[in-house]
Amino acid sequence: MSLRTRLAFLYTAIVGGILLLFGTAIYIIVSVALVNQIDATLIRATREIIQTTRIESSNSGDMQVVILPPLDFSTDVFAQVWGRENNLQAQSPNLSGFGSPLDPAGLLSGEAVFHNVTIGTAQLRVITVPLMLSGRWIASLQVASSLAFVFATQRVLLAVLIVGAVVSMAFANFAGWLSTRQALASLETVTQTALQITRADDLSRRIPYDGPAEDEIGQLIRAFNQTLSRLENLFNTQRRFVADVGHELRTPLTVIKGNVDLMRRMNCADDESMDSIESEVDRLSRLVGDLLLLAQAESGKLPLAWNPVELDSLLLEAMQQMSVLARDKINLKLGEFDQVTVCGDPDRLKQVLVNLIGNAIKYTPAGGEVILSLGKEGTKARMTVSDSGPGIPAEDVPFIFERFYRGEKSRTRSRDGKGFGLGLSIAYWIVRNHKGSIDVAPRQPNGTTFCVWLPLSPGECKEKEAETST
C-alpha cells in the first residue's frame, strides 16, 4: 500500500473518529433533552391534577375515593388513580376500557418515580406520585405520556448522523488523497531523479522544486541536493586522487623498470642504475608515507604526542634547517618574533613549518625573500611564512590544500621530482588536529603569506584525542 493511500485512510479514520464522538454526543444530548421535556410535561400535568382532585369518603366510611377533575386530557397524556388495595379509582377518558396499571412497579415504590414502560406496541414515560391525606397514603396517581415522538426523533437523527458521517468520510478520503497527491508529487520527482542518477551515474543532476523552500518537502529536497553536491565533490576528488596517484607512481616505476631492463641487457649492475633505482624507491616510500599520514589524519587517528612546544625555538630550528635549501639565492629572514608556547607534537609542527618554508623557497625566484614571523593574538599563536614569489591565483586558493591539486603553472612543483602536491594537505591536517587553522592571503605587491593559528598553551598539556575537521 502506497504512502498516499495510507495517509488518505488515516485522514478518513481521523474524520470518522471525530464524527463518531460528535454524533454520539449529539444523539445523547438530544435524547436527554427530549426525555427531560416529557418529564417536565408530566410533572406539570401531575401538579394540575393534584390541585383539582376531589377526595370523598366511601359509603363504609373507612376508604377515601379520589375523583379526577374533568380536565381536557390530550391524546398523549394519560392518568390513573389506584387505591391502597390496588383498585382502580379513576382514569382519564382516553384510557376508557383499559383496566391495568400504567406502571405496576411504580405502585410499589411509595415515592414519586419515573419509569419507561411498554404496553402492547406503545412505549410510555410514566410518573407515579403517592396521594397523601393528613399524612396518610390514600392512593397513587400515575400520569403517562407517549415516547413515540422521542423514538421517531432518535431514528431520524441517527439516520442523519450516519448518512452525514458516511458522506463526510468519503469527502475526507477524496480530499486527503488529493492533497497528499499534490504534497507527495515532489517526492515522486525525488524518486525518479534518484533512479536516473543511479542508472546514469550522473551526480551533477539536481532535483527541481517550485514549492515553498521552508516546508518539509523543500527542506528534504534541499538536503538531498546538498548531499548530491557533496557526493559529486567526493567522487571528483576520488577520481582525481586515483588519477594523480597513478601519475605519480608511473614515473618512478618507469624509471625502475628501465634501469632493470638496462642491467639485464648489460648483464651487470652498474652504480648509476642502482642509485637511480634507490632514488625512485625512496620517492615511492615518501609518497606512500605521505598518503598513509593523510589517511590517518582524515580518519582522526593521527598519532600525536602532546607536550609543551616552544614555537620560537621550533621556528629557529626549522629556519636553520631550510637555510641549506635557500643557500645564497633566497634571503631567508625573521620578521616579528615573540616567545610562544603551545601544546602539541613538536615533530608534526616542525613538519608543517618545513613544508611551508620549503614551498616558499621553491616558488620564490632568485634574489627574493622569505620572511618568517611569530606572535600572539588574544588566546592564539600566529605563525606566518611570507614569500615574494609570483603568488597564487584567487581561483586556486580554495583548492590548494587538496591532495595533488595542480594550480597555476606559475607555482608548479619543483623540477627535482621530490614534490607530490601533498605537503600543504599534510600541513592542513596537522594544524587542524592541533585545534588550529591555516589560511593563505596574497601579499602586496606580489607573493603569498601562509598564516598558521594555534591555541596558546593554558598550562599543563594533557594527551587528547585528535579530531579531524572537514
Secondary structure, DSSP 8 states (H G I E B T S, - for coil): --HHHHHHHHHHHHHHHHHHHHHHHHHHHHHHHHHHHHHHHHHHHHHHHHHH-EEEE-TTSS-EEEE-------TTEEEEEEETTS-EEEE-GGGTT--S-S-TTGGGTSS-EEEEEEETTEEEEEEEEEEEETTEEEEEEEEEEE-HHHHHHHHHHHHHHHHHHHHHHHHHHHHHHHHHHHHTHHHHHHHHHHHHHHHHT-TT------S-TTSHHHHHHHHHHHHHHHHHHHHHHHHHHHHHHHHHHHHHHHHHHHHHHHHHHHTS--HHHHHHHHHHHHHHHHHHHHHHHHHHHHTT------EEEEHHHHHHHHHHHHHHHHTTTSEEEE-S----EEEE-HHHHHHHHHHHHHHHHHHS-TT-EEEEEEEEETTEEEEEEEE-SS---TTTGGGTTSTT----GGG---TTS---S-HHHHHHHHHHHTT-EEEEEE-SSS-EEEEEEEEB--SS----------
